[in-house]
Amino acid sequence: MTDDTRSRLPTLGLEGKRVLVTGAASGIGRATARLLARLGAELVLTDVSSLADVEAETRGEGATVVAKPGDLADESFLRTLADEDAVFALANCAAVFSREGWRSDLSAGDRFDLLMRINVRAPLFLGNALVDTFGRRGGGFIVLVGSAAGRNGGGVAGGTPMDYAASKGAVHTLVRSLSRRGVSQNVLVNGVAPGPVDTPLAKGLPFAASALPLGRMGHADEIAWPIAFLCSPAASYISGAVLDVNGGAFVG
């Protein structure tokens, strides 16, 4: 194959494809949005936090971008996302983590309910809706971000709150359930389960990164690549898989 031929190959088949990215304002979601923009995708970005920075970054890559700020705990907002026109793939990167001081204005029960609404209910609602929508269009891709904590109940380094670990275990089950619903309609549903990643969500985790097998935490870009791959036609025969991306910290 000549260099000229290689240069004309479509990059993961995402040129002009519209991808919905949740949790796009920071961390893995932001890195995923930037990478998808570089790969030629059009973007619908959502987060409860300001999207101004990631919108500027992705537009700077030449992407067509629609910013839709909103709260994934709000079912009416989820409906607007599910109705977004011509979406080809979903990268669900949004999540909350119940570290000390998080939403201290709420009772313990209300904090648990909120975490589950964002981490589990939102991808369940969006996944179900988009399986139907993508199926009517002839197919599509859904990627849900889980966690190593959902594999072993406490993350690769321990100390992960039980509610977060439980929510990510539910996400992994949701990947398999949605895959069963979607695969006959050419809607391919997969997950990515990161280990510790250097993002705002991981600040304050009680472990030494130097103790991990690679001697460091992961970088958000290192999670974005597997997500982008699973959002693309390059993953056209993968469904129901949860890909562990943790630098060898968890092998199971």
C-alpha positions in Angstrom: 0.0 0.0 0.0 1.4 3.4 -1.0 1.6 6.4 1.3 -0.8 8.1 -1.0 -3.3 5.3 -0.6 -3.0 5.4 3.2 -3.6 9.1 3.2 -6.9 8.7 1.5 -8.2 6.0 3.8 -11.1 7.3 6.0 -9.9 7.7 9.6 -12.0 5.2 11.5 -14.9 6.1 9.2 -16.0 9.1 11.3 -15.7 11.8 8.7 -19.0 13.8 8.8 -20.6 11.4 11.3 -22.5 13.0 14.2 -21.6 11.8 17.7 -23.3 12.7 21.0 -20.8 13.0 23.8 -22.0 13.3 27.4 -19.8 14.7 30.2 -17.9 16.6 27.5 -16.8 19.6 29.7 -13.9 17.8 31.3 -11.9 14.6 31.8 -12.5 11.6 29.5 -15.5 13.3 27.9 -13.5 16.3 26.9 -10.6 14.2 25.6 -13.1 12.1 23.6 -14.7 15.1 22.1 -11.4 16.6 21.0 -10.3 13.3 19.5 -13.5 12.8 17.6 -13.2 16.3 16.2 -9.7 15.5 15.0 -11.1 12.3 13.4 -13.6 14.3 11.4 -16.8 13.7 13.4 -19.5 16.3 13.9 -20.3 16.7 17.6 -23.3 17.2 19.9 -21.7 18.0 23.3 -23.5 18.0 26.7 -22.6 18.6 30.3 -24.0 20.3 33.3 -20.8 22.4 33.5 -19.8 25.0 31.0 -19.0 23.7 27.5 -17.3 26.9 26.3 -13.7 25.6 26.5 -14.4 22.2 24.8 -16.6 23.9 22.2 -13.8 26.2 21.3 -11.2 23.4 21.2 -13.4 21.2 18.9 -14.3 24.0 16.6 -10.6 24.8 16.4 -10.2 21.3 15.0 -12.6 22.2 12.3 -15.6 20.3 13.7 -19.2 21.2 13.4 -20.4 21.5 17.1 -23.7 21.8 18.8 -23.5 22.5 22.5 -26.5 21.4 24.6 -25.8 22.2 28.3 -28.1 20.4 30.7 -28.6 18.0 33.6 -28.6 14.3 32.9 -30.7 13.8 36.1 -33.5 15.6 34.3 -35.5 13.2 32.2 -37.0 15.9 30.1 -33.5 17.0 29.1 -32.6 13.3 28.3 -35.6 13.3 25.9 -34.2 16.3 24.0 -30.8 14.6 23.7 -32.5 11.4 22.4 -34.4 13.4 19.8 -31.2 15.1 18.5 -31.2 14.9 14.7 -29.0 12.5 12.7 -26.8 11.2 15.6 -24.6 8.3 14.5 -23.1 7.3 17.8 -23.3 7.9 21.5 -20.2 8.2 23.8 -21.6 8.3 27.3 -18.7 9.6 29.4 -20.7 11.5 32.1 -20.5 10.3 35.7 -20.4 11.6 39.3 -18.3 10.4 42.2 -19.5 10.6 45.8 -16.3 11.9 47.4 -16.4 13.6 50.7 -18.3 16.9 50.6 -20.1 16.0 47.3 -23.6 17.5 47.4 -23.6 18.0 51.1 -26.8 19.9 50.7 -28.6 16.5 50.2 -29.3 13.6 52.5 -27.3 10.4 52.0 -30.3 8.8 50.4 -30.8 11.7 48.0 -27.1 11.7 47.1 -27.3 8.0 46.3 -30.4 8.5 44.2 -28.8 11.4 42.3 -25.6 9.4 41.6 -27.7 6.5 40.2 -29.8 8.8 38.1 -26.7 10.2 36.4 -24.5 7.1 36.3 -27.1 4.5 35.5 -30.5 6.0 34.7 -29.2 8.4 32.1 -27.3 5.9 30.0 -30.3 3.4 30.4 -32.7 6.0 29.0 -30.5 7.3 26.3 -29.3 3.8 25.3 -32.9 2.5 25.0 -34.1 5.5 23.0 -31.1 5.5 20.7 -31.3 1.7 20.0 -34.7 2.3 18.6 -33.7 5.5 16.7 -30.5 4.0 15.3 -32.3 0.8 14.4 -34.8 2.7 12.3 -31.9 4.4 10.5 -30.1 1.1 9.8 -27.6 1.0 12.6 -25.4 3.0 15.0 -22.9 2.7 17.8 -23.3 3.2 21.6 -20.3 3.3 24.0 -20.9 3.5 27.8 -18.0 4.3 30.1 -17.8 2.0 33.1 -14.9 1.5 35.5 -12.6 -1.0 36.9 -14.5 -0.4 40.1 -17.5 -2.0 38.4 -15.3 -5.1 37.9 -14.1 -5.7 41.4 -16.2 -3.5 43.6 -13.5 -1.1 44.7 -11.4 0.0 41.8 -7.9 -1.2 41.0 -6.4 0.6 44.0 -9.3 0.2 46.5 -11.0 2.9 48.4 -13.6 3.6 45.7 -17.0 4.4 47.2 -19.4 1.5 47.1 -22.2 3.5 45.4 -19.9 4.5 42.5 -18.7 0.9 42.2 -22.2 -0.4 42.2 -23.3 2.2 39.6 -20.5 1.1 37.2 -21.2 -2.5 37.7 -24.8 -1.6 36.6 -23.3 0.2 33.5 -21.5 -3.0 32.5 -24.7 -5.0 32.8 -26.5 -2.3 30.8 -23.9 -2.7 28.0 -24.9 -6.4 27.7 -28.6 -5.8 28.0 -28.6 -3.0 25.4 -26.4 -5.1 23.1 -29.0 -7.9 23.1 -31.7 -5.4 22.2 -29.7 -3.6 19.5 -27.5 -6.1 17.7 -30.3 -7.5 15.4 -30.9 -3.9 14.3 -27.2 -3.3 13.6 -26.9 -1.1 16.7 -23.7 -2.1 18.4 -23.4 -1.4 22.1 -20.1 -1.7 24.0 -18.3 -0.3 27.1 -14.9 0.9 28.2 -13.8 0.2 31.8 -11.0 2.6 32.8 -8.7 2.2 35.7 -7.4 5.3 37.6 -7.3 8.2 35.1 -5.8 11.6 35.8 -9.0 13.6 35.6 -10.9 15.9 38.0 -13.1 13.0 39.0 -10.1 11.1 40.3 -8.7 13.9 42.5 -8.1 12.8 46.1 -8.3 9.0 45.5 -6.4 7.3 48.3 -3.5 5.5 46.5 -0.1 6.2 45.1 0.0 6.2 41.3 3.6 4.9 41.4 2.2 1.7 42.8 0.3 0.9 39.6 1.9 -1.5 37.1 2.9 1.2 34.7 3.9 3.5 37.6 1.3 6.1 36.7 -2.4 6.9 36.2 -3.9 6.8 32.8 -4.3 9.9 30.7 -7.8 10.9 29.4 -6.6 10.6 25.8 -5.7 7.0 26.4 -9.3 6.3 27.2 -10.6 8.5 24.3 -9.0 6.3 21.7 -10.8 3.1 22.6 -14.1 5.0 22.9 -13.6 6.6 19.4 -12.8 3.2 18.0 -16.0 1.6 19.4 -18.0 4.6 18.0 -16.8 3.8 14.5 -17.3 1.3 11.7 -13.9 -0.1 12.5 -15.8 -1.9 15.4 -18.4 -3.3 13.1 -18.3 -6.8 14.5 -18.1 -6.0 18.3 -21.1 -5.9 20.5 -21.7 -6.5 24.2 -18.0 -6.1 25.1 -16.6 -4.2 28.0 -13.0 -3.3 27.2 -10.7 -3.0 30.2 -8.3 0.0 29.8 -6.3 0.1 33.0 -2.6 -0.4 32.2 -2.6 -3.9 33.6 -3.8 -2.8 37.0 -6.8 -5.2 36.9 -6.8 -8.5 35.0 -10.0 -10.5 35.3 
